[in-house]
Amino acid sequence: MCFVAVEGKDETYHHVHSEFVFTANVTAAQLQEIAGILNIPKKQLAKWKPGKLVVANDINPSKYKRK
């Protein structure tokens, strides 16, 4: 499970189900490649360091139904 900030609401978070969360160890080169794919601005990327990267698919929790 991962908690993601709710856009437009300060200090409000919702959880993302663990099946939609992926963790990977990345190098500086991999991090730059990922940032390019996700259109992350260079100014924001400059603050990031190589290491553990957590990716969460932030779907609308109310539309997600468990089987």
C-alpha positions in Angstrom: 0.0 0.0 0.0 1.2 3.5 -0.8 -0.3 6.9 0.2 -0.6 9.6 -2.5 -1.3 13.3 -2.0 -4.8 14.4 -3.2 -4.3 17.2 -5.7 -5.6 20.5 -4.6 -6.0 19.5 -0.9 -3.3 20.3 1.6 -2.3 17.4 3.9 -4.9 15.1 2.4 -3.9 11.6 1.2 -5.5 8.5 -0.1 -4.1 5.0 -0.4 -3.1 3.1 -3.6 -3.6 -0.6 -3.5 -0.3 -2.6 -3.4 -1.0 -4.3 -6.7 -0.7 -0.8 -8.3 2.6 0.0 -6.6 6.0 -0.9 -8.1 9.4 -0.3 -6.4 12.8 -0.4 -8.3 16.4 0.5 -7.6 17.5 3.0 -10.3 20.8 4.4 -11.4 21.3 8.1 -12.4 21.1 7.1 -16.1 17.9 5.1 -15.6 16.4 8.0 -13.6 17.1 10.4 -16.4 15.5 8.1 -18.9 12.4 7.6 -16.8 12.1 11.4 -16.3 12.3 11.8 -20.1 9.5 9.3 -20.6 7.3 10.9 -17.9 8.0 14.5 -19.0 9.4 15.4 -15.6 11.0 18.9 -15.8 14.8 19.1 -15.5 14.4 21.5 -12.5 12.5 18.9 -10.6 14.7 16.0 -11.7 17.8 17.9 -10.3 16.4 17.3 -6.8 16.1 13.6 -7.3 18.9 11.1 -6.4 19.6 7.6 -7.7 18.2 4.8 -5.4 14.8 3.4 -4.7 12.0 4.7 -6.9 8.4 4.0 -6.1 5.8 4.2 -8.9 2.1 4.2 -8.0 -0.7 4.0 -10.5 -3.0 6.5 -8.9 -6.4 5.3 -10.1 -9.7 6.5 -8.7 -10.2 4.2 -5.6 -14.0 4.4 -5.8 -13.9 2.9 -9.3 -11.6 0.0 -8.4 -13.4 -3.2 -7.5 -11.8 -6.3 -6.1 -12.7 -9.6 -7.6 
